[in-house]
Amino acid sequence: MKRIILTIIAIATSISSIAQNFDTYFSDNTIRLDYTLIGNASEQKIALDEVISIEGWAGRRVNLDSIPVRGNGKVTVYDQSSGNIIYCNSFSTLFQEWLITDEAENLTKSFEATLLIPQPISSVKIDIMLYHNDGSEMASFSHILNPDDKLIRRVCPTAPRHEYLLKSGTKEECIDVAIIAEGYTEEEMELFMNDARTTCEEILRYEPFLSMKERFNFVAVMLPSQDSGVSVPQDNIWRQTALGSHFMTFYSPRYLTTSNIHSMHNQLAGIPYEHLVILANTDTYGGGGIYNSYTLTTAHNQWFKPVVVHEFGHSFGALADEYFYEYTDHTEGTYRLDYEPWEQNISSLVDFESKWADMLPKGCDIPTKPTDKRKKNYTVGVYEGGGYITKGMYRPAVICRMRDNVATQFCPVCQRALERIIRFNTEEQ
């Protein structure tokens, strides 16, 4: 009995310590930082667009001064009086993907980006960093944020129409995922709700989400569009939709994204969310997932279910694509073979010990040949081909949700990476 009581006291003390750490520096509100990323293949800059204060904070309250993976960008918040890091987070952007395209060699463009941080009690210094694919600095930007600044726009929003599909706990306890309607008219909202339920059910069918579902809230957000469907530029189809998404991103017919990031977050004000899944009302195959930004996928294609889980693996779990091309497309240059990528499910073998070396079966060959037996299961190995690259990049399994639409699960390495992200966001490390 004494041992049980001591354990309960230890847990209570730990929870109190976590809450105290957050409450020392932050109020229960969100600061929304809207930036514009500007540049071309040769030069990149970051500019502050607007700072917005919104009631309630749905982000993590643990491990505030660390990040689970590097990402292609990082936001760091310093307490101005002490210089201590009090919050940081990693992310990736569509801007950085565009920079490796041929278009970026001859054209300067701007992209919107939005970062959410808990609202500080006192003045802080905010550093934004973007990285090249070798981990070197691409662009940086710093500014001081005084929470009493009169030019911070204070928003007391009325939340858009929404319905919880899974409510496991409060925003303080759980990871909040918003599923958003894109290209659904008001008359099609029941169709959207059915699609949103399918999305929630499908994500939670996969491990480790299934075993850890009590750590998640899923909410469906009913944003009506003027037109039904989304824009398909390759067919000369342009529609008026809630988020302005379109295919043909970077002239890739299947790449479906939205560039209207600031407007999207405006429309979501009042909804507790950390992660976004956007459902497009179309049967055209495609989608996209950007780490700590959003998942966007088509809801009525035959591959909808596996694709939405795959894209959520990108946007939530920081996982890389494990497939590869025999030809060149816009992904050329995404990774370098002389540098270890930050994603946990691919490796250039430059620093393989930091990846899944501890999960290899005894005597496993590196690289591993995909025998007939291994083609039928998810045996962990070091298989050549991944991250869009045929030679010199390696993946952990022959089949995985991050490679194949026919896969029925994430491979063990991806499952571990996802579990680590979930625990990082919900447990003090």
N, C-alpha and C positions, 0 to 999 in steps of 0.2 A: 504493500500500500504506500509506504514511504517513497519507494522508487517511482511509482505512478505520479504521486503528488509533485515530486521534484521535476519529473518530465513535463508535467502540465505547467509548472512555474517557468521552466526554461522556455517552453513554446510561447507562453504569454509574454515573457520578457523580450523574446526575439521580435514578436509582432509589435510590441510597444516601441522597441528600438527603431524598427522600420518606419512606423508612423511618425515617430518623433523626428527622424532624419528628414522626411519629406516636409513635415510641418515647420521645421526650423527655417527652411528657405522658401517655401512655396505656399500659396493659397490654393484652394480648390477651384481654380479657374484655368482656362487655356489661353495662352498667347499664340495667335496665329501669325506666322511670319510669311508674308508673300514676297517672293523674290522674282527677278527677271534674270535669266541666264543668257548672256549675249556672246556671240563670237563666231569663229570659223575654225578650220583645222589648225591655224597658226596661232590664234590669240583668243583667249576666253576671259570673260569678266562676269562678275556677279553684282547685281544692283538691288537695293531694297526698294520695294514697291509700296508696301503698307504694313502696319502693325495693327492687329485687331485683338481685342479682349472679349472672350466669350465665357459665359458662366459654365462651370463644371470642368473637371479634368478626367478624361477617360483613359489616359495613358498609364504606363507602369509607374509604380511607387517604390520599386525595389531596384537595386543595382543601378542607381541613378548616375553614378560617375564612371560607368563602363559600358562597353558595347559587346554584343555577342559575336559579330563578324565585322570586317572592315567596311564592306560596301564600296561603292564608287564615290561616296561623299560622306561627310561627317559634320554634325552641328555640335558645338561644345559651348556650354554656358558656365561662366566663371562668376562667382561672388566677387563683386568689385572691391569690397573692403578687405577680404582675406586673400583673394586670388585663388581660392579653392575651386576645383571643378565640382559643380553641384548637379549638373545634368549633361548627358551627351547621348547622341543617337546616330546611327548610320543609315544610309539610304543610297539609292541610285536614281538616275534621271534619264528621261528620253533625250535630253540635250546631249549627253555624253555618248549615247548610241549614235546620234546623228553625226557627231564629229568624225566618225570613221567612214562616212559615206563619201562618194565622189563629189556630191553636191557641196559638201563643206569645204572642199578645196578651192572653190571659186565664189562662194556666196557667204555673206554674214547674215545670221538669223537670230531671233530671240525665242526663248522658251520660258513658259511660266513654271514656277516651283513653289510649293507651299510646305512649310515645316511647322509642326505643332510642338510646343514646349509647355510645361506647367508655368503658370504665372508666378514670377518671383515676388517676394515681399519687398526686397530692396533692389537697388540698381545692380545690374549685371553687365558683363561683357560677353558678347556673342560672337563666336568665330565660326565661319562656314568654310569648309574645305572641299574641293573637288579633286579627284585623283585620276591620273592616267592609268592605263592597264598594267603598268609596271610598278604601281604604287607610288610613283613620284607625284609631286604637287602639280595640279593643272591650273587651278585658280583658287584664290582665297579672298575673304571679305570679313571685316570686323566692324562691329558697331556697339555702342552703349545703349542699353535699354533701361530706362527709368519707368517703373510701373505707374508712376503718377503723372507721366507725360500727358498733357492735355490733348495732344494730337493722336494718341492711341484711340482708335475708334471702338467705343464700347457698344457691344451688341447684346441686346436682350431679345433673342429670337423666339419666334413661335415655330416650333418644330414642324417640319412637313409631315404629312400623313404617313404613319408607320405602324408596323405590327411586329412584335417579337415572335420569332420562330423557335428560339431557345433562350430561356432566361435562367441561367444557372446561379446568378448572384448579382451583386451590385457592381457598378463600374469600378469601384475600388478593388474588388476581389477578382474580377474576370477580365479576359481579353475581349474587347468589343469589336465585332465585325458587322459592318453595314453592307447589305446587299441592295443595290440601287437599280431602279428601272431606267433604261435608256431606249428610246424609240417606241415606247408604249403610250398610246393615247389614253385619255381618261376612261374611255370605254373598254380598254384592254387591260385594266388593272387586275382583274381577276386572273387573267392569263399570266400576268407578271407574278402574282402571288403564288400561283402553282409552280412557276419556274423557280421562284425564290425558295420555296419549300424543297423542291428537288435539289437545288444547289446545296442547301444546308444539310439535307439528308446524305447527299453524295460525299461531301467533304468529311462528314462524321462517320462515314462507313470505312474510312481508311485509318490505319494506325500511323502515328500515335494519337490522332484526333479522337478516335473512338474511345480509347482508354482514358483520355484526359478531357472528355467533353464537358465535365463539370467546371472546367476553367474558362469556358467560352460563353459569351452571349452573342446571338445572331439576331439582327433586326432587319426587316425588309422595309425599304424606304420608297414610297410610291411617288416618284417625280413624273408627272405627266408630260408628254411631248405633243407638239402641234401635229406632227406627222407620224405615221406608223412606219417602223423600220429605221435603218440608219443609212448614212451616205455611202455610196459605192462609186467613187470617182472613175474607176476603170470602165464602168457602164454609163458614165455621165449622169449619175443619179445623186442629187444633193437634197437632203431633207432637213427640216427644222426640228431638232430634237433637244431634249433637256440638257444634254452634255456636249452636243456637237461632235460626236465621235465619227470617225470615217475609216474605211479601209484605205489601202495604198499608202500607208505610212512609209516614208523613205522610198516610195514607188514599189514597195513590196505588196503584191495584191492581197495577201492573207493577213497582213499586219494591221490590226484594228486598234486604234488608240484615240485618245482625246487630248487636245492641247489646251483645253479651257479649264485649267486646274483651279484658278482663283474663283471662277464662277461656280464650279462644282462644289467647292468648300462653302461658298456663300449659301448655296441651296441646302446644304446639310447642317447648317447652324441650328443648334437645339437638339441634335441627335448625338448621344454619346457614341463615339467611334474611335478606333485606332487603325483599323484596316478596312479597305474598301474592295468590294467585289461588284463590278458593273456588269449587268446582263443586257445584251443587245438583242432587240426583237428582230431577228433575222435568221434565215437558214443558211446563209453564206458561211462557209467554213473560215474560221480565223479567230484571232484574239491576240492578247499580249499580257504580260505580267511584269511589273517593275518593282523592285524591292522597296518596301515601305512607302510605296506610292499608291498603286492600285492594280487589281486584276480586271481585265475587260475581256469578255468572251461572248460568243453568239449562243443564244439559248435554244435555237430550233434546228440546229444541224444534228445529224445522226451521231456525231462524236462529242456532243455537248457535255455529257457527264464526265468522261475522262479528261477533256480539255480544261474544264473549269477547275478540276482538282490540280491538274498540271500547272496551270497559271497561278493558282493559289500557292503552289510550291515555290514559285518565283517571288511573288509579292510578299507573302508572309514568311516563308521559310528560308529565303536567300539562297535557294538552290539554283544550280545552273542547268541548262539544257544538256542532256547526255547524248543527243543524236548528233549526227555529223553529215556533211554534204560531200558529194563527189565533185561538186562544181562550186564556183565562187558566187557569192551573193553579198548582201549588205552586211553580213556578219563577219566578213573578212577583217582581221585586225582587232577583233574583240579581245583576244587573248594573245599573250606572248609565250613562246615555248621556253624562254630562258628565265621565266619568272613564275612563281607558284601562284595560281589564281586564288582569290580569297574565298570563293564558294567551296563548301565542304565536300561536294560530290564529284569533283573533277580534279585531276592533278597532272601537272607537267613533269612530275617526279623530281623537281628541283628541291622540294621540301616535303616529300611524301610522308615522312614520319609524323607531320602535323595533321595528316588526313586520316585515312582508315587503315594504316599499317597494323594497328593493334587488333583489327578485326579479321585479318587474313587467316585462312586455315593453315595449319602447320604444313610446311613444305610447299606452299603455293608459289608457283613461278611468277616472276615479274619480267615482262608482261605475261598475262595468263591467256592461254588459248581457249576459246569457247568450245568445249567438247559438246557432243550431242546431248549428254546428260545435263550439262550446265545451261544449255539453251532452253531447257524446259523448267528451270527453277531460278531462284534468285541468289545463287551461290556467290558470295563475295570474292572478288578477284581484282585484277588490274588489267582491264580490257582496253585495247587501243581503240581510239575513236571517241570523241566527246567534245562538248563545247564548240560544235560546228566543224571541228578539225579532224580530218581523217587520220593523220600521222602525228605522233608526238604528244597528243593529249589523251588522257586515260580516264575511264569511268569505272565504278565499282561493281557493276553487274551487267550481264548480257541484256537483261530485261528489267525495266523499272518504269514507274509512272512518269518519270522525268525524261524518258526516251520514247516509250511506245504507247499508243492509244489502246493497244490490246492488253497491256499490263493490268493486273488486278490489284496491285499494291505498290507502294514505294519499296525500293530495295532496302536492306537492313541499314546501309550507310545513310541513306536519306531519312529513314525513320529516326535514327539516332540524332541527326542534325535537326530535324523538326522538334524532337522532344527537348533538345537542348534550348532551342528558341522559346518553346512554351515555358520551360522551367525558368529561364532567364527573366521572362516577363512576369512571373508569378511567385518566384521564390528568391529569397536572399541567398546569393552565392557565397 
